[in-house]
Amino acid sequence: MSTWNLADLFESVADAVPDRDALVAGEVRLTYAALDERANRLAHALRVSGIGPGDHVGLVLRNGSEHVEAMLAAFKLRAVPVNVNFRYTVDELRYVLTDADVVAVVHEPELGGQIDRALAGRPALRASLARGASYEAALAAGAAERPEVERSGDDLYVLYTGGTTGLPKGVMWRHEDLYFAALGRGISGGDVLTRPEQVAELAPASRTRLLPASPLTHGTAHWTTLSTLLSGGTVILSTDPTLQPELLWAAAARERASVLVIVGDAFARPLADALEANPDRWALDDLLVILSGGAVLSPAVRSALLAQLPSVVVVDGYGTSETGGQGQMPVWPGQPGARLLRFHLDDDTAVLDDAGRPAPPGSGLIGRLARKGHIPIGYRGDPERTAATFPVIDGQRWSVPGDLARVESDGSITLLGRGSSSINSGGEKVFPEEVEAVLKAHPAVFDVVVIGLPDDRWGEQVRAVVQLRPGHAATAAELQAHCRTQLAAFKVPRRVVLVDAVPRRSSGKPDLRSVRDLASR
């Protein structure tokens, strides 16, 4: 093996640790050898149906072994697996499946009719496999040996992302760039890996037992799962369709999870509440790290987790679908948490000023957070957005998704939030994340999203949509008064809307369209 191809790397790890558990999903437990064989069988079944290099295979699946097997099977054929949210409506399915130009689909059995309606009028799929009997029959008919395919680190990987403020977009990566930028395996022991063979050489030493709490259709769970499988660790999948804190903690205890991956406060708050209500129920001695990716944790919720898990490090990871992982902010029990987040970043990340120049440490300049080096090819079918997000500045190509940050004197950065979501109220900039962190520190607040709405006088008006904790009470006026104790007057929400539940997507990110509707009432 001499390439940084994801299928090649996985096969090398499977050869290095064949008898180790690779995947635990409910009652299903697969060693690396077994997972490799099932992926081989599915790859042959797809190849018989005409699936080959460059073809897009839609995965409309809940968490389970089939999702991982189908992803690996596509990689083995040099095909491209496409993550599709199983909660999508027919119209949403139509958009993604058409935009991605899928020619095969592996799906939940009850979604077959919706997929047929979504693809009505398009050429027939070459293959459509429903999880269950037809899927298992296809595997039984496929050969167990690995398909002979000449692969490359240039093979294509696509992650569909977004959809909270607009239509989902497909971010295209080369396998090699994804491995080094997003999968966390570009460095081992402080040394950059220089040979693909090192991946298998390091695999026997891995002791990681990863439990991703969110669906594999989202980048946070998908990337950490793939990273674990390429390092020789064990992935423990939650097969429950919704977040059920008690069941998740039970799985973590039963399978001795060492790393739990969540997405912001939407996951962390109910998990922390479950621990507080049942402090001695689960043996979590093996748990070392809770990592939040895709959405940062508020200081109050982070502290609530640390109070219940005194031996665990809580880590906020920073990165986007367009950059991969860029930095981390670990917090230990007893360590104070700042309201705004300060991350220590990798050498390829910088804060760019308006002219595209990296800001020096301690400059106080607020600029756009950017990354160079291993970055995506661009957005599928959208050259204009690709040119805007991946500009070439002074001969260097950058990924600049839109987050704003300030460089501190020690070289770390303070993350201020997405520039497109910052609120301009009377000429003053308000970053929603800061206001949300203050509101979440109120003992009655369970969840909150802060946005800006058009205002004739101020340009934009700060508004908050708030969900209270069960058994707690607070008025909008009380929450505004709480904000005034910690925020400048122009940052305090002009209106607080109390709701039964803050609308969020299954990834944990807010559904901003629904939030705006609620905030406008």
N, C-alpha and C positions, 0 to 999 in steps of 0.2 A: 504494500500500500504506500502510495506517495502523494496522495491528495487530501485536502481538507474537505472531503465530501461527507455529508452527514450520514449517509447509508454506509459508506466505507468505515467511518469512525465507529458507528454502532456495531457493525459486524466484528470489528477488531476487539471491541470491549466484550462482546458476547463470547468470543473465542478465549479471552483472557480469564473470564469469570463465569463459565457456562452454568454452573450449579447454584450460583447466587440468585436470590430472589430479585427479579427486576421490577415486577409490578404486582401490587395487591389491589384488587378492585372488588369490594364486597366479598363474595365467596370465592372469587377467582384469584388464584395465586400462580404466577408464571415465573419460572427461572429465566435467565437470559437465553439459554438454549431453546426453551419452549417458546418464548416470545419471538425469537428470531425465526423459528420454524413456522409459526403461525403467520408471521409477516411474509415469509417466503411463499407460503401456500396462497395467500391472498394476492400477492404480486403476480404469480402465475395465472390465477383466475382472471385478474384484470388484463393481463397481456393477451390471453385468449380472446378477450372481448375487444381487442384492438387498442388498448391503452399503452402508450409508449412515451418516449422522451418529449418533454414540453407540454404534454396534455394535462389539463386541470381536472382534478378529482375533488368534488365537493364533499365535505364531511359535515353532515347535519346530524350530529350525534351528541348525546349526553355523555357525561364522564363514564368511562368503562374501558375494558381492555380493547374493545373494537376500535375505539378512537385512536389509541396508540398504534395498534396493529395496522390500521389503514394509512396512517401517516407514514410509518416506516415502509410499508409496501409501496407507496407512491415514490418515496425517495429511492427505493431499490430499482425502480424502473426508470428513473430520471424524470418521472412525472411530478406534478406540483400539487400537493394537498392544499385545499382551500378551506379555511375555518369559516363555518356558517352557523350563526346563532340558531339553535333549535327552537327558540321562542319567537322567531320572526313570523310575521303575518305573510299571507300569500304575496302581497305586493312587495314586501321587503325581501322575501326569498327571490322573487322574480328579478329584482334589481341586482342582488349580489350574484346570483347564479348566471345571469346574463352578462353582467359586467366582467365577471371572471371567465366567461366562455367555458363553463364546465362541460365535459363530455361524459362524465360518469359521476354517480352519487352513491355514497354509502350513508344510510339514514336510519332513523328510528322507524319502526314499522308503522306507527300510527300517523307518520308524516308523509307517507307515500302519496296520498291524495292531494295534499297541499302542494307538494313538489310537482306533481303532474299538472295541476292548474297553473302553477307559477311558470312552467316551461311550455305551456300550450302555444302552438304556433311555431315553435322552434324545432330544429332537427331532433330526431329521437336520440336519446342518450345511448351511448354504446354499452353502458352497464348501469344497472340500478340495483343495489343490494340492500335489503332491509336486515337490520340486526335481528338475530334469531335463527330460525330454521334455514332460511335461504342463504344466509351468510355462512353458517356452519357447513352447509352442503357445498358451497363454493370452495371453502377451505379444504374439505375432505377430497374434492376432486383435483385440487392443485398439488403440484409436486413439492416435496419438502426441501429440496435442494435450493440453494441460492440462485436466483436468475443470473445468467452471465451477461452483464451489462458493463460497458466501459464508462465509468463515471468521472466527474470532474468537480473541482472546487468552484467552477464557474456555473454549475447547475443552479437553477432558479428556485428560490423560496419566496412565498407570498404570504403576508399576514394582512387580513382585512381588519381595519381598525376604524374607530370613530362611530358616527351615527348619533351622537348626543346632540349636536348642533347642525348636522347636515348628513348627507348620504355617506355610508361607509366607503372607505377608499383602500385599495390594495397597495401595500408597501412592498416593493420588490427588492430582494436581497440576493446576492451571490451566497452560496453555502459557506464559502470561506470567510467572507465578511461577517455573516451572521454568527459563525462560531466564535470569532474573536471579539466581536462587539457586544453580542447579546447573551451568549450562553455561559459566560463567566469562566471559561476554561482556557483563555489565552495566557493566563499566568498561573504558575504553580510554584509555591515556595518563594515567590518574589522573582522568579525567572520566567521570561517569555518562552513558551513552547516553540521549538524551531522545527520539529519533525512530527508528522502525523503519528508515527509509531509510538511516540511518547504517551499518547492518550491511553493505549492499551497497557503500556508499561506501568502507568500510574494507577490503573483501575483496581488492582487487588488491594491497594491500601485504603480505598474509600470506605467510610463507615456512615455516609449520609443516608438518612431515612427521611425522605421528603413527603410532607403532606400538604398539597396545594388545596386551599379551601374553595377556590372559585372554579368555574367551568373551564375545560380545556379549549373551548372556543375563543377564550380571551388570552391575550399575549402573556400576561403575568404567569398564569398557570402553565401555559403551553411551553414557554421558554424555560421555566424552572424545571419542568418535567423532562424536557429534552436535554437540558444541561445535566441533570442527575443521571439519566441513562447513558450519557456520553462520558460519565466519570466513574461508572461502576457502582453507583448507589442504588437504593431501592425507592421506588415511587409508590406511595399509598394514596389511592384515589378515593375521594368521597363520592359515592354514587347516589347520594340523596339529591333530588332535583332542586331543593331550596336549602338555604343555610339553616341547619338545626344545631345550635351550639352544643347541646348535650351529646348528640350523636357524634359530632366532630371531635369533642374531647374524649369520648369513649374510644374512638378509632385511634386517636393519638396515643392513648394509654395502652391499648391492646397491641398495637403494632410498634410501640416504642419509637415513635417519631422523634427525630432530633431537630428537624427544621419544619416550622409551620409557616406557610405563605398565605398572606391575606391581602385584601385590597382596601386599605384605609379604614376609617371609622365605621363604615357600614358593616364591616365584618368584625372589627375589634370591639366595638361597644357591646353587642350581644354576647360575644365570647367572654369579655371581662365580667359582664353581669352574671353569666352562668357560673363562673368560678367563685364570684362573691357569694352567690346563693348556695353553692355547694363546695365549700373550701376543701373538704377532705374526700371528695367523691372519687377523684381520678388520680392515679399514680402517674405523674408526669416528670419523673426524675430524669428521663432520657432527653427531655426537651431542652435544647440549648439556645435556639434562636427562633424568634418570631420576626419574619421579614414582611414588610408592607411594600408592595410594588403597585404602580398604576395609580395610586392615590396616597397622599401623605397622611400621617396620623396627627391629630391635634394633641397638644401637650396633656390635656386632661385625660383623654382616653388612653394615651400611652402610659401615663402614671397609674391609671386604674389596672392595666395589665401587669405592670411591674410590681404593684402592691400585692398581687395574688401569686406572682411567679418570681420570687426573689433570686432564683439562680439562672434566670433567662435574660439574654440580651435582646432588646427590641431594636430592630434596624429599619430605618426608612431608606429604601433604595430609590435613587432618582434615575430616570431614563424615559425614553419614549419609543414608540414603534419606529420612529424615523432615525433614532440614534443608537438603540441598544442601551445597555446599562452604562451610566456615566459616573455615578458616585453614590456614597452611602453616608448615613448619619446614625451610628450606633449609640444607644442610650442604655446605661446600666441602672439597676435599682439604686435609688438615693441620689442619682445624678439629676440636677435641675434641668428642666427643658425650656428652651427659649420659645417665645411665641412664634417667631419666624424661624424657618429652617435653615441651618447652615450645614452644607455638604462639603466633604473632601472629595475632590474629583480626580479623574485620571489625567494623564499628560496630554491627551488629545482633545480635551475640553477647554473652552475659553469663553469669556464674556466679550462680545464684540460691540464696539461703539457704532455710531451711525455710519462711519466710514469703513466699517469692516475690520478695524484694527483691534487686536486683543488688548483689553484693559489691564494695566499693571496692578499688582496687589496693593490694597490700601487706597486706591484712587477714588473710591466712593462713587464711581460711575455706575449708573444703571444701564445695562445693555442687554443684548440678546444672547442667550446661552446657546452655544454652538459646539459641534464636534467635527473633527476631521479624521482622516485615516480610514478605518473600516466602516463605511457608511452605505446606505442602500443605493441601488441603481436609480430609484425614483418611484413615482406613483404610476400604477398601471393605467394606461390609456389617458393620461392627463399631463401632457408636456408642459403646459403653462404652470400648473401647480408644482411640477417637478423643478422647473427653472427657478421658481420663487423660493422653494424650501431648500433646494440644494444649489446655492449660487457658487460660482467660481470667483474668488476674490484674490487678486494679486497672484494668480496662477494656482491657488489652493482651493480645492473643492470642499465645501462645508455642508453640514446638515444643520439647518436653523429652523426648528419647528415653531418657535414663537414664545417660549418661556423667557421671562425677564429675571435678571439676577444682578446682584452687586458683589464685587470682589472685595474681600476683607483683607486686612493687613497681613494675616497669616497664610494667605493664599486660598483659603476656603471661600465659598460663595454663599451668600444669603439668597435663597430662592424666594422670589416675590410673587410668582404666579404667571399664568399665561397672559401675554400682552393683550390678546384679543378679548380677554375676559375682565381686564382691569376697568374700573369704573371712573369716569371723569365727572366729578360732581363739583360744579362751580370752579372749574380749573384745577382742582386738587385730584390727584390720583389716589384711588382706593383699591387695594388688592383684596379681593373677596376672601382669600385664604386667611388673612390676618383677622378679619371680622368674624369668620366662622370659628377660628380657634378661641376667641374670647367668649363667644356665645356658648360653645361646647364646654367651657369651664364652669358654666352655671350648673348647679346640681340638678336642676329640673329638666335640663335639655338632653334629649337622646340623639337627635340628628338635626342638621341645619345645612341649608345651601343659601349663599348670598349672591345676588345678581344686581345688575343695574338696569333700570327701566327708563325710557325717555321721559324728560321732564322739561316743561317750557321755561322754567326759571333757572334750573341748575344744570341743564344739559342732560344729566342722568341723575336719577335718584337711587340711593342705596336701599335695597329691600332684602328682607330675610324671610325665608320659609322655614318654620321651626316645627319639629316633632318633639313633644314632651315625653319624658320617661313615664312608664306606667306607675301610677300611685303618686305622682308628683304634680304640683300645680304651679303655674306662673302666668301672669298676664303679659301682654305685649309691652305695656308701660314698664313693668318690672324688669323685663329683659333689656329694654332700651336704657334704663337707669344703670343696670349692671354694665353695659357697654361704656357708658360715660365715665365710669371709674377707671377705665383702662385705655380708652381710645380718644383721639381728638374728636371734637364735635362733628366735623364733616364726615367722619367715618361711621358714625352711629347710624344704624338703619332708620330711615325716615318712617318706615312702616315694617312691622313684624306681623307675619301671617301665620297663625297657628293651624296646623293640619294634623290629621290622624296619622299620616305616614308621608315622609319625604319621598317623592318618586325617584327610584333609582333603577338602573339596568342591572342585569345579573352579574355584570363585572364589578358592581359596587360603585360605579361612576354615576353621577346624577343624570337624570333625563331632563335636560335643560328646557326642552320644549314644554313639558308638563309643568316644570317649576315656574316658568314664565307665566303660564296660564294661571297658576295658583297665586303668584305674586301680584298679578294684575287685578285681582278681585277687590 
